[in-house]
Amino acid sequence: MKREDRPLYPPRATREVVANALCHRDYTIPGGAVSVAMYDEHLEIINTGTLHFDITPEKLAQPHQSRPWNPIIASVFYRAGIIEQWGTGTLKVIDWCRDNANPTPIWEEQSGSVVVTFRPAPGFAAETTPQVTPQVTPQVTPQVTPQVTPQVTP
């Protein structure tokens, strides 16, 4: 019997969704934000603004052309190595979730925002979340915050 450590949510997938949210967010909406909400049974990453350029939630699960709402931010992220290639991020997110045994994330438009919902892999019970959350947050936050903050703040 061998111990296997597996995060509740794949860090590369959550990092990619946060980076996508920053690149595609509608910064013209006053008070808008990119938010991360951790619940007992799922994780949501919420991005102010709607999908644009004929992209639908269904198209995000297929090869598609990416046209970032904020091409300057996307270019900075590309040069910094935060994103690898435009138009492949959502497919990689699906693959990383599958590799971690998580269900495919759900992309939805809700009340003028894009919401990406991650669910834990089967076998991760909701009651384990308080033990897992302290492990997941330190994995995701240090990876994303130092890379993103300087590029999106004046």
Secondary structure as UniProt FT lines:
FT   HELIX           11..24
FT   TURN            27..28
FT   TURN            30..31
FT   STRAND          34..38
FT   STRAND          43..48
FT   TURN            53..54
FT   TURN            57..58
FT   HELIX           59..61
FT   HELIX           71..79
FT   TURN            80..81
FT   TURN            86..87
FT   HELIX           89..99
FT   TURN            100..101
FT   STRAND          106..110
FT   TURN            111..112
FT   STRAND          113..118
FT   TURN            122..123
FT   HELIX           126..128
FT   HELIX           129..152
//
